[in-house]
Amino acid sequence: MNSFKQRLSTTLWSLLVLASFLGLWEWGPGALGVPDFVLPPLSRVASEAVRIWDSERLLWHAGITGMEVVVGFVLGSLLGAVIGYALGLSPKVEAVLSPYLLALQIAPKVAFAPLFVMWLGYTVYPKILVAVLIVFFPVLINVLQAMRTMDRDMINLARSFSASRLQVFRMVEYPTTMPALFSGLRIASTLAVIGVVVGELVGGNMGLGYMLVFFEGQGNTAGVFVVIGALTVIGIIAYYAVALAEQRVLHYLPSAERRSA
């Protein structure tokens, strides 16, 4: 009962904060004399959202961006996890490749977007590649760190039972690193949206990033807010999709342990 009251109180306070924010957005700019082209009121943004939905194919552009986010996230996460496990299993290979991976990590990933556009043209592929590049490192680093801090006693125990190297990885190392892997995936899910939008801003002719550039060129501030809202929704969906998968896969762990991973 106390838990239910606590959740209800938290929900009510959260809704109060939301209502206060929306109220300030609606009446604050007018009260402060802020012009609409700088900060349009909420009602203006809502009416513009309806217009964009009807005449600018907002859902279609959001679908293109969502598809690029999903593909970039999946490919980048898979690549980061595979290389992270490979480096964790072979310290010698890690020592050889770590300077190059560090250099690639330090390089600003968004700077590669114009290069990808020149290579692949105004297609979906440059946006996906930017997302892959941005998603890759959080997953790689989390997996590699988990492999480095592995409990050696568990590995030695498995080997004492004549477990092969593959069995040690499958039964000890891989399950133990799953919380860290999902921690990296949660971060990567939001970064994938950023990577795709950067690619669309640099060289896009479709997607929400393209719409941002289009409305910015028109001076349509309300339209820009609509697109930002749509991108936020995509990011929230991506994050909670990963969180839901984490709950399903790591259901055997206490929730506090999953969050601390």
Number of C-alpha atoms within 10 A of each C-alpha: 6 7 8 9 10 11 12 12 12 12 12 12 12 12 12 12 12 12 12 12 12 15 13 15 16 18 14 17 17 15 9 8 8 13 11 14 11 12 18 22 22 19 14 15 19 15 14 19 21 13 14 16 14 11 8 13 13 20 15 14 20 21 15 14 25 22 16 26 27 18 18 29 30 20 18 27 27 18 18 27 24 15 19 24 20 16 22 22 17 10 13 11 12 17 10 11 12 14 11 10 14 11 10 13 15 9 11 10 16 18 13 16 24 18 13 21 21 11 11 12 14 18 16 22 19 29 31 29 24 28 34 29 24 26 31 29 23 23 29 27 18 24 29 26 17 23 21 14 10 16 13 11 9 13 17 13 13 18 14 9 8 11 15 11 12 10 14 18 17 12 13 17 22 17 12 16 20 19 23 22 27 24 21 24 30 20 15 28 28 20 23 32 27 22 28 34 26 24 29 29 22 21 22 23 17 18 26 29 26 22 24 22 17 16 17 14 10 11 13 17 20 25 25 23 20 24 23 16 13 18 20 14 13 19 20 14 15 22 18 13 14 18 17 11 12 19 16 10 13 16 11 9 11 10 11 8 9 18 11 9 15
